[in-house]
């Protein structure tokens, strides 16, 4: 895990490779989500937003986590209205508490 080693660029490369070779949508989505988390931790918020926005084919539990990550990235970029919209959309369509508590 990149959180322990601090080698986020390597983790992103590996996650992107897994995403490309994925044999299921769930694996592809998990790899994209993890790459987005790593980009967020490296303070590459625009890249994290880009990765988390493409979540429409993902299973609901992964999609909700990606939506939450998207909102956090938008807040870090001071895009308050977009972040607010992302959080409101998540609160209306998903289990917001699960998405939040899974991350932390």
QUIDACOR-V831359 format. One record per residue. N is the residue number from 1. RES is the residue in one letter. SS is DSSP state (@ for helix, = for strand, . for the rest). NEAR is the number of other ideal C-beta (glycine too) atoms within 8 Angstrom. Layout:
BEGIN
n:N res:RES ss:SS near:NEAR
n:N res:RES ss:SS near:NEAR
END
This chain:
BEGIN
n:1 res:X ss:. near:5
n:2 res:X ss:@ near:11
n:3 res:X ss:@ near:5
n:4 res:X ss:@ near:5
n:5 res:X ss:@ near:8
n:6 res:X ss:. near:5
n:7 res:X ss:. near:7
n:8 res:X ss:@ near:11
n:9 res:X ss:@ near:7
n:10 res:X ss:@ near:9
n:11 res:X ss:@ near:14
n:12 res:X ss:@ near:12
n:13 res:X ss:@ near:8
n:14 res:X ss:@ near:8
n:15 res:X ss:@ near:13
n:16 res:X ss:@ near:10
n:17 res:X ss:@ near:8
n:18 res:X ss:@ near:10
n:19 res:X ss:@ near:12
n:20 res:X ss:@ near:6
n:21 res:X ss:@ near:6
n:22 res:X ss:. near:10
n:23 res:X ss:. near:4
n:24 res:X ss:. near:6
n:25 res:X ss:@ near:9
n:26 res:X ss:@ near:9
n:27 res:X ss:@ near:11
n:28 res:X ss:@ near:10
n:29 res:X ss:@ near:15
n:30 res:X ss:@ near:9
n:31 res:X ss:@ near:13
n:32 res:X ss:@ near:16
n:33 res:X ss:@ near:15
n:34 res:X ss:@ near:10
n:35 res:X ss:@ near:14
n:36 res:X ss:@ near:15
n:37 res:X ss:@ near:10
n:38 res:X ss:@ near:13
n:39 res:X ss:@ near:14
n:40 res:X ss:@ near:14
n:41 res:X ss:@ near:9
n:42 res:X ss:. near:9
n:43 res:X ss:. near:6
n:44 res:X ss:. near:8
n:45 res:X ss:@ near:12
n:46 res:X ss:@ near:8
n:47 res:X ss:@ near:9
n:48 res:X ss:@ near:15
n:49 res:X ss:@ near:12
n:50 res:X ss:@ near:8
n:51 res:X ss:@ near:13
n:52 res:X ss:@ near:15
n:53 res:X ss:@ near:8
n:54 res:X ss:. near:7
n:55 res:X ss:. near:12
n:56 res:X ss:. near:5
n:57 res:X ss:. near:5
n:58 res:X ss:. near:13
n:59 res:X ss:. near:8
n:60 res:X ss:@ near:7
n:61 res:X ss:@ near:7
n:62 res:X ss:@ near:13
n:63 res:X ss:@ near:13
n:64 res:X ss:@ near:14
n:65 res:X ss:@ near:12
n:66 res:X ss:@ near:17
n:67 res:X ss:@ near:15
n:68 res:X ss:@ near:14
n:69 res:X ss:@ near:15
n:70 res:X ss:@ near:13
n:71 res:X ss:@ near:12
n:72 res:X ss:@ near:10
n:73 res:X ss:@ near:15
n:74 res:X ss:@ near:14
n:75 res:X ss:@ near:10
n:76 res:X ss:@ near:9
n:77 res:X ss:. near:9
n:78 res:X ss:. near:5
n:79 res:X ss:. near:8
n:80 res:X ss:@ near:8
n:81 res:X ss:@ near:6
n:82 res:X ss:@ near:8
n:83 res:X ss:@ near:12
n:84 res:X ss:@ near:8
n:85 res:X ss:@ near:8
n:86 res:X ss:@ near:12
n:87 res:X ss:@ near:11
n:88 res:X ss:@ near:8
n:89 res:X ss:@ near:9
n:90 res:X ss:@ near:14
n:91 res:X ss:@ near:8
n:92 res:X ss:@ near:6
n:93 res:X ss:@ near:5
n:94 res:X ss:. near:12
n:95 res:X ss:. near:6
n:96 res:X ss:@ near:11
n:97 res:X ss:@ near:6
n:98 res:X ss:@ near:10
n:99 res:X ss:@ near:14
n:100 res:X ss:@ near:9
n:101 res:X ss:@ near:7
n:102 res:X ss:@ near:7
n:103 res:X ss:@ near:8
n:104 res:X ss:. near:4
END
